[in-house]
Amino acid sequence: MTFAACEKQKQASAEVGAIPKQILDKATNDINKASELEAERLKATEAEIAP
């Protein structure tokens, strides 16, 4: 009985521990998307300015 409870606690800890990584991964993806959009806007602006 104690072993089963220990396994459940171990699994719960792993799931809770994964949450910060998921948050960081989402933030990293959002930053990368924003950087890509900014690069595209910059290229478009440069294309408009170039003769």
C-alpha positions in Angstrom: 0.0 0.0 0.0 2.8 2.4 0.9 4.6 1.6 -2.3 1.6 2.4 -4.4 1.1 5.8 -2.6 4.8 6.5 -3.2 4.5 5.8 -6.9 1.5 8.1 -7.2 3.4 10.9 -5.4 6.4 10.4 -7.7 4.2 10.6 -10.8 2.4 13.7 -9.4 5.8 15.4 -8.7 6.9 14.7 -12.2 3.8 16.2 -13.7 4.0 19.3 -11.5 7.7 19.6 -12.3 7.0 19.6 -16.0 4.8 22.7 -15.8 7.6 25.3 -15.6 9.3 23.6 -18.6 6.0 23.9 -20.5 5.7 27.6 -19.6 9.3 28.2 -20.7 8.8 26.3 -23.9 5.7 28.4 -24.7 7.4 31.6 -23.9 10.4 30.6 -26.1 8.1 29.7 -29.0 6.2 33.0 -28.6 9.4 35.0 -28.6 10.7 33.1 -31.7 7.4 33.8 -33.5 7.6 37.5 -32.6 11.2 37.7 -33.8 10.2 36.1 -37.1 7.4 38.5 -37.6 9.6 41.4 -36.9 12.2 40.2 -39.3 9.6 39.9 -42.0 8.3 43.4 -41.3 11.8 44.8 -41.4 12.5 43.1 -44.8 9.2 44.5 -46.1 10.1 48.0 -44.9 13.6 47.8 -46.4 12.0 46.6 -49.7 9.7 49.7 -49.8 12.6 52.0 -49.0 15.1 50.5 -51.5 15.1 52.0 -55.0 
